[in-house]
Amino acid sequence: MLRAPFHVRARSAVAPPGSVAIRSGTVDFIDAVMRGSSDVALVDPMLVARDRGIIDSLSRAHLGTVLYIRLTPEYAQASVGLIRELGEGEIVTYGYNDDPTTFAGILLRQSRANRGQLLLRVLAPQIASMPPELRRGIGYVSEQGLRIDSVDRLAILCGVPRRALFRNFKDAGILSASGFVTGLIFLRSYDALVDGSLAMIDIARSVGLSSERSLQRRTLAVTGLPLREIRAPISIEHLAECIAGVLTAK
């Protein structure tokens, strides 16, 4: 949600430019935030501060928030107030540090593209009880947004044997390392799972499956929910909680 002069600059600073969606209306903006299909909310704090509904939606959604400002006292005051409300946020200054490098760093730290962090946050107590080297490995994988499609790749990136990975996950109270990896894949594919315009076979392929039937079975096994409930849709935060619930069920 930006003023018109910021639009061109924002599009040129984020690659590809088409990945920036301008939401000028409050209702459309809140819908995009709560639907969970965006990576980062890029907002003008002077505009956002006028509407309580926008601030509330940003507070509830797991969404990196970037304040796009000019170097003026008014913008500084609005930014401080908004960050106090949200608890966190990053500031980019128009014409100063609004370059591709800045935005790439923000996307890496806060983006929904790095959705595995959602699952790690819910599983934080279990991960905290793992051996230090495994905790560091999982943290590194998450922070860097590395793509994990198999237990073998996770074991390699964490620097532990596959057998040790399975054992440490179970000892920590996470029933299955493979279920954890599949959960990461489902979170990464959230947009496809809730996209009502996609055919079931396309959704299945997005999570590495070959048929609608296998998709239905795997969805229930990984999330504990039938696919139709996920496609209602549910939020990505709720999906992460459901996956964690299956992984830690006694």
Buried (B, 14 or more C-beta within 10 A) or exposed (E): BBEEEBEEBBBEBBEEEEEBEBBEEBEEBBEBBBBBBBBBBBBBBBBBBEBEEBBBBBEEBBBBBBBBBBEEEEBBEBBEBBBEBBEEBBBBBBEEEBEEEBBBEBBBBBBBEBBBBBBBBBBEEBBEEBBEEBBEBBBEBBBEBEEBEBBEBBBBBBEBEBEBBBEBBEEBBBBBBBBBBBBBBBBBBBBBBBBEEBEBEEBBBBBBBEEBEEBBEBBBEBBBBEBEBBBEBBBBBBBBBBBBEBBBEE
